[in-house]
């Protein structure tokens, strides 16, 4: 290591991105007490395109919507480490940049969020029902996709989630939704035209939210009083149901945080390597190899989930291109994680 003791960690400014980056910053500061780690917040193209539909990307929407500006900062030596939700990081990185580490993976599952029967009808709901009028859905705890009524409206801007919902329940209506986690929760609570949405469990946990034994979304009760003061509570009477990967495969890299750095920078590489979680790295290597071989980005209608079992990595993958659902799975030694992802992509292309 050289005499450099000050490093810049760059991140997006969303609540979730900040929560992830602050955790990385704190871990680095704890592990390397003689060094300083400054957090630098950047606004990405994806943050600026608040009115764009990410569910239907076209040529006008550039790749790396949520990563480009962070990568420019790395390449111009304005930052040393870029912290990403790994599912947002393209599989092909710009020349001169590499994935320096992947932190321990959080819960990979998606969560179905919807209004409880204990919640008052959303504003704008007709008090008196009339023939043909749509009644906004309000459900009981542990409702799953199969339990939503025919015609229910599910809001998501993830092509992966939309494709799997449409495949499992073609009778449901899918509409786009934008905004950060807090905004989306508020929309579910207040918008009678939306019945449910799907969010990543890992994101909720990193925002210090929790699902009660009764199924209600709440601030994590294990937090101290001071910690709770800094958490934005979700709207009351929202229910949340965890959806297992057997029912809905997650996005490639979901639940993992990636640290992107410059290649040929041994100082920063050594710092990041301490945070690297080997089993998570093997798993996401297989998933990202699958996505790269499929020729898609983070908005492609494909899904994959890998996990390390002993000395092997197991991968389950699915593609919903062309309106069809194809699935494949396989297992290989961890050293063949990339080959595993590529072989499953060959089966599904």
C-alpha positions in Angstrom: 0.0 0.0 0.0 1.2 3.5 -0.8 1.0 6.6 1.5 -2.5 7.4 0.2 -5.0 7.3 3.1 -8.0 9.2 1.8 -10.5 7.6 -0.6 -13.8 8.7 -2.2 -16.8 6.4 -2.4 -19.4 7.5 -4.9 -23.1 6.6 -5.0 -26.5 7.6 -6.2 -28.5 9.8 -3.9 -31.6 7.7 -3.4 -32.5 6.5 0.1 -31.6 2.9 -0.8 -28.4 3.8 -2.6 -27.3 5.9 0.4 -28.1 3.2 2.9 -26.0 0.7 0.9 -23.1 3.1 0.4 -23.1 4.2 4.1 -22.8 0.6 5.1 -19.8 0.1 2.8 -18.3 3.3 4.1 -18.7 2.3 7.7 -17.3 -1.2 7.1 -14.2 0.2 5.3 -13.7 2.7 8.1 -14.0 0.0 10.7 -11.6 -2.3 8.9 -9.1 0.4 8.0 -9.1 2.9 10.9 -6.1 4.8 9.7 -7.8 5.7 6.4 -10.7 8.1 5.6 -13.6 7.3 3.3 -15.6 10.2 2.0 -19.1 9.7 0.4 -19.7 11.5 -2.8 -23.3 11.7 -4.1 -23.9 11.9 -7.9 -27.2 12.1 -9.9 -27.4 9.5 -12.7 -29.2 9.6 -16.0 -31.8 7.2 -14.6 -32.4 9.6 -11.7 -33.0 12.4 -14.1 -35.4 10.5 -16.4 -38.3 10.5 -13.9 -40.9 10.5 -16.6 -39.3 7.8 -18.8 -40.8 4.3 -18.9 -38.1 1.9 -17.9 -40.5 -1.0 -18.5 -40.3 -0.3 -22.3 -36.8 0.9 -23.0 -35.9 2.0 -26.5 -32.9 3.3 -28.3 -33.3 6.7 -26.7 -32.6 5.3 -23.3 -28.9 4.7 -22.8 -27.4 1.6 -21.2 -26.1 2.0 -17.6 -29.0 4.4 -16.6 -28.0 4.2 -12.9 -24.3 3.7 -13.3 -22.8 5.8 -16.1 -22.1 9.0 -14.1 -20.5 7.0 -11.3 -18.3 5.2 -13.8 -17.2 8.5 -15.3 -16.2 9.7 -11.9 -14.0 6.6 -11.5 -12.4 7.0 -14.9 -11.7 10.7 -14.3 -10.2 9.9 -10.8 -12.9 11.9 -9.1 -13.8 8.8 -7.1 -12.1 5.6 -6.1 -15.0 3.2 -5.4 -18.5 3.2 -6.9 -21.2 1.4 -4.9 -24.0 -0.2 -7.0 -27.0 -2.4 -6.5 -25.5 -5.2 -8.5 -28.7 -5.8 -10.5 -28.3 -2.3 -12.0 -24.7 -2.8 -13.1 -24.3 -3.9 -16.7 -22.5 -7.1 -17.3 -20.1 -5.4 -19.8 -18.1 -2.7 -17.9 -16.3 0.2 -19.6 -12.6 -0.4 -20.4 -10.5 0.4 -17.4 -13.1 -0.6 -14.8 -13.6 -3.9 -13.0 -15.9 -5.4 -10.3 -13.7 -5.1 -7.2 -15.9 -6.9 -4.8 -19.4 -8.2 -4.1 -20.7 -7.9 -0.5 -22.6 -10.6 1.3 -26.0 -11.1 -0.4 -29.2 -10.1 1.4 -32.6 -11.7 0.9 -33.1 -12.3 -2.9 -36.9 -12.6 -2.8 -39.5 -10.2 -4.1 -42.2 -8.9 -1.9 -45.9 -8.4 -2.8 -47.2 -5.1 -1.3 -50.9 -4.4 -1.1 -53.5 -2.6 1.1 -55.0 -4.4 4.1 -58.7 -4.7 4.7 -58.1 -2.5 7.8 -57.1 0.4 5.6 -59.8 3.0 4.7 -60.7 3.0 1.0 -58.2 5.0 -1.0 -59.1 8.7 -1.7 -61.2 8.8 -4.9 -62.9 5.5 -4.3 -66.7 5.7 -4.8 -68.6 5.3 -1.6 -71.6 3.7 -3.4 -70.8 0.9 -5.8 -72.3 1.2 -9.2 -72.6 -1.6 -11.9 -69.3 -1.9 -13.8 -67.3 0.1 -11.2 -63.9 -1.4 -10.2 -63.5 -2.0 -6.5 -59.9 -1.4 -5.3 -58.4 -4.5 -3.8 -57.8 -4.8 0.0 -56.6 -8.1 1.2 -55.7 -10.3 4.2 -52.2 -11.3 5.4 -50.2 -13.7 3.3 -51.9 -13.0 0.1 -49.9 -14.2 -2.9 -50.2 -13.6 -6.6 -52.6 -16.5 -6.8 -54.8 -14.8 -4.3 -55.3 -11.5 -6.2 -58.7 -11.1 -7.7 -59.2 -11.4 -11.5 -58.5 -8.0 -13.1 -56.4 -6.7 -10.1 -53.9 -4.0 -11.1 -50.2 -4.8 -10.3 -47.8 -1.9 -10.7 -44.2 -2.6 -11.7 -41.6 -1.1 -14.1 -39.5 -4.3 -14.0 -39.9 -6.3 -17.3 -38.8 -9.4 -15.3 -41.5 -9.0 -12.7 -44.1 -8.0 -15.3 -43.3 -11.1 -17.5 -43.5 -13.5 -14.6 -46.8 -12.0 -13.3 -48.3 -12.1 -16.8 -47.2 -15.7 -17.2 -48.6 -16.9 -13.9 -51.7 -14.7 -13.9 -52.6 -13.5 -17.4 -55.9 -12.2 -16.0 -54.1 -9.5 -14.0 -53.5 -6.0 -15.4 -49.9 -4.7 -15.2 -49.1 -1.0 -15.3 -45.8 0.9 -14.9 -44.8 2.7 -11.7 -41.8 5.1 -11.0 -40.2 6.5 -8.0 -38.1 5.3 -5.1 -39.3 2.8 -2.5 -41.0 5.4 -0.3 -42.9 6.9 -3.3 -44.1 3.5 -4.5 -45.4 2.6 -1.1 -47.3 5.9 -0.9 -48.8 5.3 -4.3 -50.1 1.9 -3.2 -51.6 3.4 -0.1 -53.3 6.3 -1.9 -54.0 5.3 -5.5 -57.3 3.5 -6.0 -56.3 2.6 -9.5 -53.4 0.4 -8.2 -53.9 -2.7 -6.2 -50.4 -4.1 -5.5 -46.8 -3.7 -6.4 -43.6 -5.9 -6.1 -40.4 -4.7 -4.5 -37.1 -6.4 -3.5 -37.0 -7.7 0.0 -33.3 -6.6 0.3 -34.2 -3.0 -0.4 -36.8 -3.0 2.3 -34.4 -4.5 4.8 -31.7 -1.9 3.9 -34.2 0.8 4.5 -34.8 -0.7 8.0 -38.3 -1.9 7.2 -39.6 -5.2 8.5 -42.7 -7.5 8.0 -44.5 -8.1 11.3 -45.8 -11.6 12.3 -49.2 -10.3 11.2 -47.9 -9.4 7.8 -47.8 -5.6 8.1 -45.0 -3.5 6.8 -43.4 -1.5 9.6 -40.1 0.0 10.8 -37.8 -2.6 12.2 -38.6 -2.9 15.9 -35.1 -4.0 16.7 -33.8 -0.5 16.0 -32.9 1.8 18.9 -35.0 4.9 19.5 -32.3 7.1 17.9 -32.0 4.8 14.9 -35.8 4.7 14.4 -35.8 8.5 14.4 -33.9 8.5 11.1 -36.2 6.0 9.3 -39.1 7.0 7.2 -42.0 4.8 8.3 -44.2 3.2 5.6 -47.8 4.2 5.2 -49.9 2.3 7.8 -52.1 -0.7 6.9 -49.8 -2.0 4.1 -49.4 -5.7 4.0 -46.3 -7.5 2.6 -45.9 -11.1 1.5 -42.5 -12.7 0.6 -42.5 -14.5 -2.7 -40.2 -17.4 -2.9 -37.9 -17.9 -5.9 -39.9 -21.0 -6.8 -42.8 -18.7 -7.6 -40.8 -15.7 -8.9 -37.1 -15.9 -9.9 -35.2 -12.7 -8.9 -33.2 -10.4 -11.1 -29.6 -11.2 -11.8 -27.6 -9.9 -8.9 -30.6 -9.1 -6.8 -29.8 -8.6 -3.1 -26.1 -8.1 -3.8 -24.1 -4.9 -3.7 -21.2 -4.5 -6.1 -18.1 -2.3 -5.7 -16.7 -1.1 -9.0 -13.2 0.2 -9.2 -10.4 1.1 -11.7 -8.4 -1.8 -13.0 -4.7 -1.5 -12.2 -5.4 0.2 -8.9 -3.9 -2.3 -6.4 -4.5 0.0 -3.3 -8.3 0.2 -3.8 -8.5 -3.4 -5.0 -6.9 -4.6 -1.7 -9.4 -2.5 0.3 -12.4 -3.9 -1.6 -11.2 -7.5 -1.5 -11.6 -7.5 2.3 -15.4 -6.9 1.8 -15.7 -9.5 -0.9 -18.1 -12.4 0.0 -16.7 -15.4 -1.9 -19.9 -17.5 -2.1 -22.0 -14.5 -3.2 -19.3 -13.6 -5.8 -19.4 -17.2 -7.3 -23.2 -17.1 -7.4 -23.5 -13.7 -9.1 -20.7 -14.7 -11.5 -22.9 -17.5 -12.8 -26.0 -15.2 -13.0 -24.1 -12.4 -14.8 -22.6 -14.8 -17.2 -26.1 -16.1 -18.0 -27.4 -12.5 -18.6 -24.4 -11.5 -20.7 -24.8 -14.6 -22.9 -28.5 -13.9 -23.3 -27.5 -10.5 -24.7 -29.7 -8.6 -22.3 -29.4 -5.8 -19.7 -31.1 -5.2 -16.4 -34.4 -4.5 -18.1 -34.4 -7.7 -20.1 -37.3 -10.2 -19.3 -35.0 -12.9 -17.9 -34.3 -14.0 -14.4 -31.7 -16.1 -12.6 -30.8 -17.2 -9.1 -27.6 -19.1 -8.2 -26.4 -20.4 -4.8 -23.3 -22.2 -3.7 -23.8 -25.7 -2.3 -20.6 -27.1 -1.0 -18.0 -26.9 -3.8 -20.7 -26.4 -6.5 -22.8 -23.6 -7.7 -26.5 -24.3 -8.6 -28.2 -22.0 -11.1 -31.9 -21.7 -12.0 -32.8 -19.4 -14.9 -35.8 -18.3 -16.9 -36.5 -16.3 -20.1 -39.8 -14.7 -20.9 -38.9 -13.3 -24.3 -41.5 -13.5 -27.1 -44.3 -14.0 -24.5 -43.1 -17.6 -23.7 -41.7 -18.9 -20.5 -38.6 -21.1 -20.7 -36.7 -22.4 -17.7 -33.4 -24.3 -17.2 -31.3 -25.3 -14.3 -27.9 -26.8 -13.7 -25.0 -27.3 -11.3 -21.2 -27.2 -11.8 -18.1 -26.8 -9.6 -17.7 -23.2 -8.5 -14.7 -22.7 -10.7 -17.0 -23.2 -13.7 -19.6 -20.6 -12.6 -19.1 -18.6 -15.8 -19.5 -21.7 -18.0 -22.6 -22.7 -16.1 -24.3 -19.4 -16.8 -23.3 -19.6 -20.5 -24.6 -23.1 -20.9 -28.0 -22.3 -19.4 -28.3 -19.3 -21.7 -27.6 -21.5 -24.7 -30.5 -23.7 -23.6 -32.9 -20.8 -23.4 -31.9 -18.7 -26.4 
